[in-house]
Amino acid sequence: MKKILVVYYSRTGITKSLALSIANLVNADIEELIDKKKRKGLFGHLVSGRDAALRRQTTIQNFTNDPSAYDIVYIGTPVWDFTMAAAVRTFLIMYEKTLPASLVFFCTQASSGADSTIQEMATLSGKRPIATIICSSKDIEKNSYQEDIENQLDAIWLLKSI
């Protein structure tokens, strides 16, 4: 049985909902990236967008799980200004050399930008993902994404068992 880790950042809880669903469905360990920078409220929203657009890193709390100890790592981020959250950027840069070969990237987006975000995640990790998952924040808020995620995870399960 393969060891699986789900790593995610969520400012508002939307990406966290998706991460928890994925972790439950694939029986994975889960780790939230905690950004030490205050990002709550309207000001936090503006600062987060600016940091994403400028491709800035941030300071994250110490990581509990060692990604190199896992066979597959799922990495999730909200899409901000057509790119990833600063905490996910920091994680990918910190762990680029120790991430396993099998990565799955997942994004939550209000309307668009996930494709460019996933491309940038691949560039920073130095690895092409074995699969990607993209969900709209509206579907997550309405809780109407579960069946779609299960279908995507079934396809990923087939890929990883080959």
N, C-alpha and C positions, 0 to 999 in steps of 0.2 A: 504494500500500500504506500502510495506516494505521500510525502509530507507537503502540506500546502499552507501558505501564509497569505493573508489578505492585509494589505497595508493601505491606508487611506487618509486623506485630509478632508475635513468638512467644517466649513465656517457656520453654516446655518442648520445642519442636520440632514440635508437632502442626500448628499453623498454618503453620509453615515448610514442612512436607511438602506441604500443599495449595497453598501459594503457588508452590513449585517446579514442581509438576505443571501448574498453570495457566500459568505462564510458558513452560514447555516446549510445551504444547499450542497456545498462541496466538502463539508466537515473540516473546515480549516481553522487554524489559529488566526487571531485577528489582532492588529495593532493600529491604533490611531496615532497619526502624526500630530503632535501638539506644538503649535507655533507659539513661541514665547512673546511674540509681538501681539499687542491688543488689536483685534480685528472685528470686534462686535460693534453693532450699531451702524448708523449712516457714515460716520467718519471712518470706521473700520472697513466698510464696504469700499469707500473711495480709495483709501490707502492700499487695500488689497488689489484693486484693479490697477492702480498705478504701479505697484510692485510687480504684478504679473506682466504688464505691458513693457516694463523696463527690464524684464528677465532677471529680477533681483532674487538673491537667496535670502534666507532668514535664519534665525536660530531656532532649532527644534529641541524639545526635551530628549533626554537620552532614550535610546531605543532599547526595548526589552528583548526582543527576538532577533537572533542573528539570521539575516536573510540567506546566508550561504549554507545554513543547515537545512534548507528546504529544497524540494525538487521543483516546485512551482510557486511563483510569487505573483499574486494579483496586486496591481498598484492602481489606486483610484484617486481621481481629482475632480473638483468642479472645473468647468471651463470659464476662465475669466479673460476677457480681451483676446480671445482666440488662442489661449495658451493655458498652461497649468498653474495651479496655486504655488506660491513661493515655497511652501513647506515641502511639496512634492518635488519641486526642482532641487531643493537642498538635499532631500533624501536620495534622489537619483545620482546626484554628483558625489555624495558621500559614499554610496554603496555601489557605484558603477562596476568596480573591479570584482566585487564579491557576490553580485547577484547571480542566481542560477541562469542557465541557458533558457529555461522555459518561463517566460513572462506572459501575463495577460494584463492588458491595460483596460481600465474602465473609466468612463467619464459621465458626468451629469452636465447637462447644458440647458440653458433657457431656450435658445433657438438654434444656434450654430456655433461652429468653431471646434468641434470635437475631432474632426479629421486632422486639422493642423496641430492640435494638441497632442494627439497620438503620435504623429510623425515626430514632433519635437521630443516626446518621451523616448521614442526609439533612438533618436540621435544621442540624447544624454545618457541613456543606459548602455549604448553601444550594442544593443540587441534588438532584433526584430521580434515583436510579440507573436506567440503562437495563435493568439486570438485577441479580439477587442470586443468590448461591450459599451454601447452608447445608449443612454436613457435621457429622456427629457425630464426636466424637473417637474413639469406639470403631471406627467404620468406617475412619477414617484409620489407627489403630493396627493394624487387621486387614488394611489395604491392600485393602479391598473397596469403594472409592468411585470408582475410576477410570472405570468405564463410565458411572456417573451424572454425573460431572463432564464427561466428553466429550459426553454428550447435552445438558447445560446449556450448554456452550460452543458447540455447534452452533447452538442456539437464539439465543444472543447474536450469533454470527457472522451469522445471518440478519438480526437487528435492525440491526446496524451497517452492513450493506451496502445497506440501504434508503435 
